[in-house]
Amino acid sequence: VPENRKAILDVLKGTTPEHVPIWLMRQAGRYLPEYKKLRAEAGSFLDLCLTPQWATEITLQPIRRFDFDAAILFADILLIPYALGQKLDFREGEGPVLETVKNENDLDRLNYHQEKLSPVFETVRRVRKDLPNKTTFIGFCGSMWTVACYMIDGNSQNNFTQAKRWAKEKPLQLQKLIDILSDTSFQYLSGQIDAGAEVIQLFDSWAGLLEGDLFDRWVSEPTRKFVSRLKEKYPHIPVIGFPRGARNKYRDYILQTGVDGLSIDPDVDVNYAKTQLQKVKPLQGNLNPALLVKGGEDMKKATEKILGTLGFKHIFNLGHGVTPDVPLEHIAALVKIVRNWKSG
Ligand code: 1CP
């Protein structure tokens, strides 16, 4: 096997990889003792994201420990609202809190300063230099709808009541915000790609809050436009979309948006995934994060079911992020099962 073949790029480009690749969403973070140590030293999560020395180290920690097929940039989807001038606070044990955007006036006051994010691009350059050749480097941002949710409601505590109200009752106002996010996220991802990101993942964590026409309008359509803009400038960079919780809309999403790969949550039935989604594009994900906590036979069986059904046109991953209570040896066991799997 040539050293510079990247299994993840193979899958996304429609070539059969040497092995089923694996990485885990939120693979950098609080389940790792070496992360917790740096987190305590840094004090603030934002400082951790915006100090290249720290962010580089944290991006590489899970690669050193588990030899995943991809590294994902250590950053956060809320850095865009931060660069737009919204006050952002990460409270210990509580998650992020943003100042809220309430009306057109607040929208007019948003002012994007990409230089606030220049440490992120420096991190990308450093990570790319230090990564093994076989490891793919994934850059990311939040999708427009999901970032809008946080900007409008401030946090996830109230189930994004206001954002859903904007979607139904204030479409012009929401469109204005979506357009701002589309322009700024495009510049931000261009910076990541120019600095060395090889694949982009769009996290649409709250896509599942919308159904039917509202999903089409605020998830699929902005994503389609955004992906086509990225493709025009960077035709060779694969894009993975993750409209978490999209249920029966996953198929519309994969048919309409132009993404190169689709990440699926644990609620998607694996046989449905094979017949209705994987026929269209390669897939990623699906293993329930709770099974990684459990480990043992249950994890093994579920993993082999996914491998046996989705085979080599799949990037192995969880259906959502790693939880902080995961035993490290379960991750090592999972990587081993996936790496050694051969189709029957
Ligand atoms: O592997 C990695 O850790 C990569 C870096 C990464 C990514 C891809 C982080 C670091 N955050 C994200 C994406 C992200 N951030 C999403 C999309 C994916 C998902 O649905 O989980 C979302 C919704 C956020 C917003 C966010 N940031 C939350 C969720 C809050 C909520 O209530 O909705 C939280 C807890 C954060 C903080 C955060 N971001 C990342 C880490 C490691 C942490 C924990 C910070 C800490 O150490 O306290």
Residues whose N, C-alpha, C, O or C-beta is under 5 A from the ligand:
A	BS01	1CP	L24 M25 R26 Q27 A28 G29 R39 F45 I72 L73 F74 A75 D76 I77 G95 P96 S156 F203 S205 G321
